[in-house]
Amino acid sequence: MITRRSFLKLAGLTSLGVFTSACSQAPWLIGQANLPAPTIAMVNWHNSANEKTAAHVLKRLTYGIRPADIEQVMSKGISTFIDEQLNPESIPDDRAYWLVRRIDTIALNAPDIFELTAKDAINDLRQATILRAVYSERQLQELMVEFWSDHFNIYSEKADCAWLKIIDDREAIRKHALGKFQDLLHASATSPAMLSYLDGSSNQVRKLNENYARELLELHTLGVKGGYTQKDVMQAAKALSGWQNNQRFWRGRVKFESSLHDFEEKEILGQKFPANTSSDLEDLINLVSSHPSTANFISTKLCRRFVSENPSQELILQVAKRFQESRGDIKETLRVLFNSEEFLNAPPKFKRPFTYMLSALRAINANCDAGTALRQHLDTLGQLPFNWPTPDGYPDSAEHWQTQLLPRWNFAISLANNQIKGTSCNLEPLQSNLNTFNTFATSLIQRELTENELAAINQAENINDKVALLLCLPDFQYQ
């Protein structure tokens, strides 16, 4: 195990606090202190400009750089790589396909899905989610599934959501993640999981429930400053009334119950909805998905996710313009974003826990089954999929995550030392000579180690501990 002295020295170099611990995984741990900014700008690069750009694009369009990824992207060209990721159906993905196919529950529909326990249902979905993120060649597809899963967040612990989220993930989120926003919004609005989570089935003509209507306007489309009023929320609730989750034999399937729908004339965002029509939901989805505030809100979130927490207003307007021109075409919207100078020159962005874990697994070519032990680490890190209770989804801000560093170090130690059941790595090839290790370290953090860092790391007794230290460096916390 890593010596206390070596880590104290490395911690001092990176301005991290250190304290002793009785943790069974190691006799020391890094404390939860403010993480310094990555030192990329302070160290000379030997990489070419194209290599730097390739590394940057890989960090933002994948869950982490694997050995040989940069070389492969350089070979095919950065623009070709981006175009391929925007068209995932063109990318062979056999390994991820067969790994996930073994999880039979992922293909189940309602009501068959209710034969599982709630715990088994959601854990199977989590396992499939992690396996796809680690092994899929369609990395942007997986990133966008995560993005929309946050945007249309559903908490698995409420009502029937543990079962129904499997259907929502397959039929709403994955099916439309790189399609048309309007189709995605409609699929979410009529998703049995969303109806269960935001009380849509309780929304009836003489007993209105505005929960989903409010989140539709505030979180899914226009945004909190998008120009809607409380009257719009109530009128939208009337337009959405009557949509129900079936119970008993047809449990988990959606139906429109006309006797529970408000058929009176409505006015939402200045648009009249005529009386005596059953197309209120479709008309409302068409209205809000094409609203300028929606284009701005979605574009802002995409820029924050892929560029920085404070993207320029010029970039947001550019992306929003394409969103509107393409009628909410997600691929075309992303294409403008990924080809912008602001994206290509974006500063380092702090990794959320899910990305940190996956980038570590991918960086060392770890094998994993995404089983209970790995998911427990992810839960401790704070971002277990489908476990955020409020409708706003997991936060996308460094401020929220930077004070929760201790679980990352525990994970890094366990991962590098093969202490996670169902997860393994072979780091012995890095032990062969110093140049091999230095090359790996440079590829991991996209800069050379300083002399002091290298000296501190070399005090570790074995290659596993050295790699654990690398995974704890501040630079690896950023993408």
N, C-alpha and C positions, 0 to 999 in steps of 0.2 A: 504494500500500500504506500501511497505517496507520503514522504516524510513531512512532518510539520514544518521543518526548517525551510524546505524548498518552496512550500506554498506560502509561508510567511513572506519570503523574499519576493515571490511573484506577486502576491497581494499588495506588497508595498510598492512595487513598480506600477501597478495598475490603480493605485489609490483606493483599494477596497479594504474594508475593515475585516478583521479576522477574529474569531473567538473559538474556544474549545467546545467540544460537544461529546456527549456520550453516545451519539448515533452509531448504530452497529455497522453502518456502511464504511465509516472512516473515523479516525480519531480527531479530525479537524474538519471544519467547514468554513466556507466564506460567508461572512455576515451579510445581511441585507443593507447595503449602503447605496448611496447614489452612484450610479454607474457612469464612469467618465465617457466622453465621446470617443469613438474609434480613432485610432492614430494613423489611419490611412494617409491623411494629408501631410503627416509629419515625417513619413518615411519615403525614401526614393523608390520608385517603381522601376523594375527592369522589364516589365511587360510592355508589349507594343500597344498603341492606341486601340487597335482592333481587339486585342485580347482583353483589355480593360472593359471595352464596350460589351464584348461577348459575356464576360463574367457578370457585368451589371445586369444585362438582360436576363441571364439565367437566374440570377438571384431574385428578380422580380416576377418572372413568368414561370418559375418552378418552385418546388418546396426545398430547393437546395442543390448545390452543385455536386455531382458525383465525379469520381475520377474519370478523366477522359472527356467529360462533357464539353469543356471549353474547346478542346481540339476538334470535336465533332461539329460544334456550331461554327467554328472558324472555317472548317472545310466546306460546309454547305452554304455558308453566308448567313449573316445575322437577319437580314430581311426575309430570307427563305425560312429560317427557323421560326420567326414571328408569324409568317403566313401559315406555316404548317400548324402551329399551335392554335391559330384562329380557326382552323378547319380540322378538328380532331378526328373526324370520321376517316380522314386520309392516312392516319397514323396507325400502323399495326400495334396492337396492345394485348398480345396473347397472354403474357405472364400475369398481368393484373386480372384479365378476364377469367383465367382458370383458377386463380387464387380465390377470387370472390365467388365464383360459381359454386365452390364447395360449400358456401354458406347458403343452404337451401331456402332459408326464411326470407332472404332478400327478394325472391321472386313471388312470394305469396301475396294474394289479394284478400280483401275482406269478403266474406266473414272468416275464411280459413285461418287468417293470421291470428285470430283470437284463440286458437288452440294452444298457442304459446303462452308462457307466463310473460308478464310485462317486462320483467328483468331480462329474460332471454331475448325478447324481441328487440329492445333498444340496444342491448349489448352486441347482438349480431350486427345491427346496423352500424354501430361504432367500429366494430372490427372491420367491416367492409370499407368503411370510410377511411380508416387509417391505412389499410392495405392498398387501396387505390392511390392514396396520396403518396405513399412510399414508392410503389412499383409502377404506377401507370406512366406510360410515355406521353399521355395526353395531360400534361401537367397543368396547362392553363385551364382546361376543362375542370379539373379538380379545384383549382384556385377559385374559379367562378362559382362552383357549387358551394364552396365555403362562404364566398361573398354573399350569395343570394340566401344561403341558410341563415346568415346573420341578419340580412335585410328583412326577410320574412321569418323571423325567429319563431320557433315553436318549442316550448319547454316540455320535455318528455315526461315530467312527473305529474302533469295535470291531466285529469280525466283519462280518456282513452289514447292520449297522445303517444305513449310508448309504442303502441301497436300501429297507430295510424301514421306516424312519422315515416315509417318504412314506405308507405304508399306515396306520401307527400314527396319524399326524397326522390323516388323513382319517376313519378308521373308529373310532378310540378317542377321541382328544382333541376334535376338532372336533364330532363327532357328539353327544357327551355333555357338552360344556363347560358347558351351562346346563340339563342334564337331571337325572337321578337319580344320586347318587354311586355307588350299588350297581351300576348299569349301566356307569358309567364304569370302576369298579374291575374288573368282570368283563371288559370289553373290553380293559383293560390287561393283566390276568392272562393272557389268551389271545392277546395281540398277538404276532405273530412277531418284532417288533423287541424287545419286552421279554424274550421267551424267549431271544433271541440275546444281548442285553446282559447279563442277569443269570443266564445259564447254565442256564436252565430245561430245555433239551434234554439237559443232562448229569445231570439229577436222575432217577435210576432206582432201582428197588426195592432192588437189591443194591449200589448205588453212589450213595448220596444226596448231593446238592449243596444246601446250605441257603442259598445266596446270595439267591435270590429270596424264600424264606420269611422270612428275616430282614428284608429291606427292606420286604416287605409289611407286617410288624408294626411295624417301627421308623419307616419313612419314609412309607408309604402310608396307614396306618390309625391304630393306637393311639398311636404316638409312643414315643420312647425311655423315657418314664416312664409308659407306658400300662398297666403291670401284667402284662406277659407275662414268661415265664421262658425259659431256654435249652431246657428240655424242650418248651415250646410251639413254639419254633422248629423243633426236630427233628421233632415230631409234624406240624407244618404242612408241612414238607418232604415227609414221607411222603404227606400228603394231596394234594400237588401233583405227585407223581411220575407219570411216564408221558406228560406233554404234550411233544410233539416238533415241531420244524420239519422239514418234508419236505425232501428233497434231490433232486438230479438234476432230472427233468422237472417235478416239482411243487415245486420249490425255493421256499421262502418261504411256503408254506401250512402251517397248523397241523393236527395230528392228535392224537388220544388213542390211545396204544399201550397196550392193556390188559396186555400181557405185561411191561411195564416199570413197572406201577403196584403200589404196596403196598396189598393188600386187607385187611390186618389191622385189627382194631379200634384206634381212636385216641382220645385225649382231648386237646382243645385248649381252653385258657381255661376249663376246668371242664366242657366239653360233650363228651359221648360221640359218637363217629362210628362207627356200626356197621360190622362187617366185611362184606366181599363186596358193596360198592356202588361204582358208578362215578360217584357224584355228589359225591365228596369236595370237588372244587374249588368247585362251586356252594354246597355247605353251608358251606365255610370262608368264602367271599366273603360269604354272608348273615350269618354270625356276626360277622365283624370289621367289616363296614360298619355294622351296627346297634349296635355296642358303644359305651357312653357315653364311653370314652376317645377313640374315633374322632371323635365329635361335638365333643369339647373340642379335640382336636388340629387338626382341619380348621378349626374356628371361630377358633382362635387365629391360624392362618396367614392366614386371610382378613382378620381384623382388623388384623394387622400389615401386610398388603399395601395395604389400602384406608384405614386410619385412621392408625396410627402404629406405631413399633417397640415401644412400651410401652402397649398398649391396657389399659383397666381390666378387672379381673376381672369386674365387673358386666356389661360389654358382652359379654365372651366367653361368660359363662353365658347371657345373653339370646339370643345368636346360636346357641349350642349347643343350647339348649332347642328353638328352632325347627327346627334341623337334625334333631333326634330326632323331634319331633312330626310333621314332614313326611316322615319316612322318607328323609332325605337328599336332599330336593328342593333343588337348588342355587339355583334362582330365588327360592324362598321364603326360604331362608336369607339370601341377599343383600338381599332386600327389607327384612328386619328391620334388617340392618346399615346400609343406605343411608338408612333413615328414623330412625336414632338420632341424638340430639343430639350424641353424641360424634363421629360421622362428620361431621355438618354443621359442627361447630366444631373439627375436627381441626387441629392445628398443621401448618405446612409440612413436607413430607416430601421428603427428598433423592431426586432422580431417579436411577434406575439408567441405565447408558449407553444401552441400547436406547430407553428413554423419552426421554432427553435428545435423542438424534439425531432421533427421530420428531417430538418437539415442536418442534424447530427447523425441520424441513422443513414442518410444518403451519403454523407461525406465519407464515412468509413465503410461503406458497402455492407452494412449490417444486414443480417437475415432476421426477419421477425414474423411472428404469427399474429401480431396485434392482439394478443390475448390479455387475460385479466391483469397480469403483472405490469405490462406496458401501459394499459389503460389506467391502472392505479397511479402510476407516475404522472400521467397526463392530468388526471384529476387533481393530484397534489400541485401540479404546475398551475392549475386554475382554468384550463380550457378544455375540459372534456366535452366532446361534441354533444349538442342538443341538451345542455345542462344549464343554460342561462335562463333564469326565471322570468325576466321581464321582456316585453316585446321588442326592445331596441337592439337585441343581439349583443354578442361580446364586444367590448370597447375596442376601438381602433386607435388608441392613443398611447404613446410611450409612458406618459405620466401614470396611467393606470397600472402598467405592468412592471415598471422599473424598480419598484420597491419590493418585488416578489422574486428575488434572485436566488435565494437559498435552495428552493426545490430544483433549480436548474443545475446547481453544482452537485447535489445528491444524484440527480439523474446522470450527469456526465460521468461521475465516478462509477456508478453501477453499470452503465452501458459499456464503458471502456474495459471494465474488469469482468465482463460476462456474468453479471450478478442479477440479470433480469430474466426470469424464466420465459422461454419461448423466443428470446432474442439473443443473437450471438454475433461476434465479429472476430476476425483473424487479423491481428495487427502485427504478427511476427515479421512479415515482409518489410515493415518499416524499421526493423531492428538491424537489418543487414549492414547499413553504413550511414554515416552522418548525412551525406548528401541526399540519400533517399528520404530520410526524415525531414530534412530542411525543405526539400521540394514539396513534400506533403503539407508541411506547415504553411508554406507560402501559398499553396493552392487553397488551403482552408480559410485563411484570413486575407488573402489577396494582397499580401505585402510580406517582406522579409521580417523575420524576428529580429528584434534588436539584440545586441550582444548581452545585455543584462537579462532580457527575457530568456534567451537561449541558455544562459548560465544557470538561471533559476530552474528551468525545466529539466536541464540535464542532471540536476540533483535528485530527480525522481529515480527510483531503483529499477524500473522496468518500462518497456514501451507502452504498456497499457496505462500506466500512471502519467506518462508524458502526454499521451493523447488526451487523457482526461483534463489535464491542465490546459491544453490547447482549446478544448471545448469550453473552458471557463474564461478564456480571454475576452475582454470587452469587445474586441473587433468581431468575434463570432456571434455576439448578441445582435449584430446588425446585419441587414441585407442590402 
